[in-house]
Amino acid sequence: MTREALDKLMESKELTDGEKIYIKDCQFHLGGSFSNALFEAIARADNENLNKLASGFPQEVQGFLAWARGNLHARASKIAGCDL
């Protein structure tokens, strides 16, 4: 994935802030150690704990769920012009 693809995604009005955070931090591996640990916790959480995480990190949980349970992968790949 290229910087050009990331720029297209970050400038897109079709993605939410949470979706952009997830893509930048997890798909482009640009998140720091806290972000990595947070997304690891989100990925491992059951629904009860996911709701607790969402109360403190709503955008991050929304972005993760859009990727894991929604169609963010397909939408982002289309915007970027490459498979993420």
C-alpha angles and dihedrals in degrees: 000000000000137000087246091059091048091050091052090052096046091049095046118115088200093074129070121233089253092053090050091050091051094048094047096044101037109023097037093032093229097132121106128236094280092051091048091051092045094052090045089055092046091050092050098042123111116225094271093052092040088059090051091050090048091058090062101028107027097158094049093049091046091051093048093049091048088057100038100039104015139050101273093119092058095041094047093046090053092049093046094045092231139071111271 
